[in-house]
Amino acid sequence: MSEENSNEWDSLWQEYSKSLENWKKLFEQMQSASNDMQAKFNEVWEKATKESSAETMKLFGENWQNALTEAGMKSYKEFGEAWQKALNDSNTAAFKQFAENWQKTLSSSGMDQMQAYGEMMKKFAETWNSMWPKSQS
């Protein structure tokens, strides 16, 4: 390999490595923000279920479902079904179970895909580096 080709590979490798590091930092920030958001959501949810009437919770659920539908989130049919089940039980444990299940469903699917993508790209980088290691300067 000529020195010019070697320099091009080194430059491209450095650019890719920098992009991968930026992606990893953003992923970690997003994961942290998601965990923080879920913790705050849990606090609000617990307070709401303790201090609100069943009628208030029902109205809240209807408004939330309508907002999701209006935003084009019709794929959350399970959300409506789980909400109705929680309303029928109308106790704190049922509402808490609803919130936990709903969060797990939403966060795990997207995070798993992002994590899989990151792992795939990491393995790409490792394979690339083993096949075209940085030239020794």
C-alpha positions as a printed Julia matrix, in Angstrom:
137×3 Matrix{Float64}:
   0.0    0.0    0.0
   1.41   3.39  -0.92
   2.0    6.01   1.71
  -0.71   8.19   0.14
  -3.26   5.36   0.35
  -2.15   4.64   3.9
  -2.69   8.29   4.88
  -6.14   8.27   3.28
  -7.09   5.16   5.28
  -5.7    6.68   8.48
  -7.65   9.87   7.89
 -10.84   8.0    7.1
 -10.34   5.76  10.15
  -9.88   8.8   12.41
 -13.03  10.44  11.01
 -15.03   7.25  11.52
 -13.67   6.73  15.03
 -14.59  10.3   15.95
 -18.12   9.82  14.58
 -18.51   6.58  16.53
 -17.36   8.25  19.75
 -19.82  11.12  19.19
 -22.61   8.61  18.62
 -21.7    6.7   21.79
 -21.71   9.93  23.85
 -25.11  10.93  22.49
 -26.48   7.45  23.14
 -25.27   7.58  26.75
 -26.77  11.07  27.18
 -30.06   9.9   25.72
 -30.08   6.85  27.98
 -29.37   9.03  31.01
 -32.05  11.55  30.03
 -34.51   8.72  29.44
 -33.8    7.22  32.87
 -34.19  10.64  34.5
 -37.43  11.27  32.62
 -38.8    7.88  33.65
 -37.89   8.49  37.3
 -39.71  11.86  37.23
 -42.64  10.27  35.41
 -42.87   7.63  38.14
 -42.91  10.33  40.84
 -45.68  12.24  39.08
 -47.61   9.07  38.37
 -47.47   7.91  41.97
 -48.6   11.32  43.25
 -51.44  11.44  40.72
 -52.74   7.98  41.58
 -52.66   8.7   45.31
 -54.22  12.16  45.17
 -56.66  11.91  42.25
 -60.09  10.41  42.02
 -60.89   7.55  39.68
 -62.91  10.01  37.56
 -59.95  12.38  37.23
 -57.7    9.48  36.24
 -60.27   8.36  33.69
 -60.46  11.82  32.15
 -56.69  12.06  32.12
 -56.46   8.72  30.32
 -59.01   9.74  27.71
 -57.2   13.02  27.06
 -53.85  11.25  26.83
 -55.24   8.68  24.38
 -56.76  11.45  22.26
 -53.48  13.35  22.22
 -51.6   10.23  21.09
 -54.15   9.57  18.38
 -54.05  13.18  17.17
 -50.26  12.99  17.05
 -50.53  10.0   14.73
 -49.63   7.4   17.33
 -52.42   5.0   16.49
 -50.02   2.11  16.91
 -50.47   2.41  20.66
 -53.67   0.38  20.68
 -52.24  -1.62  23.57
 -51.96   1.63  25.52
 -55.73   2.11  25.37
 -56.44  -1.49  26.28
 -54.03  -1.42  29.24
 -55.49   1.9   30.36
 -59.02   0.52  30.31
 -57.89  -2.47  32.37
 -56.29  -0.14  34.93
 -59.49   1.92  35.06
 -61.6   -1.16  35.6
 -59.41  -2.18  38.52
 -59.18   1.5   39.63
 -56.66   0.98  42.39
 -53.18   2.34  42.91
 -51.51  -1.0   42.15
 -53.32  -1.3   38.8
 -52.31   2.22  37.78
 -48.74   1.59  38.88
 -48.61  -1.67  36.9
 -49.98   0.16  33.84
 -47.25   2.81  34.06
 -44.47   0.24  34.47
 -45.65  -1.89  31.55
 -46.21   1.11  29.3
 -42.73   2.51  29.96
 -41.03  -0.84  29.43
 -42.81  -1.33  26.12
 -41.91   2.1   24.79
 -38.36   2.4   26.04
 -37.15  -1.12  25.39
 -38.08  -1.31  21.73
 -36.34   1.91  20.7
 -33.35   1.51  22.98
 -32.79  -2.08  21.91
 -32.71  -1.0   18.29
 -30.32   1.85  19.03
 -28.12  -0.42  21.09
 -28.09  -3.06  18.36
 -27.18  -0.41  15.8
 -24.34   0.86  17.99
 -23.05  -2.65  18.56
 -23.21  -3.38  14.84
 -21.26  -0.21  14.07
 -18.75  -0.99  16.82
 -18.13  -4.43  15.34
 -17.76  -2.79  11.94
 -15.05  -0.55  13.42
 -13.27  -3.47  15.08
 -13.35  -5.5   11.87
 -12.17  -2.53   9.83
  -9.3   -1.89  12.23
  -8.21  -5.53  12.19
  -8.18  -5.6    8.39
  -6.7   -2.17   7.82
  -4.78  -1.27  10.97
  -3.36   2.19  11.31
  -0.01   2.48   9.64
   2.98   2.77  11.9
   4.37   6.29  11.56
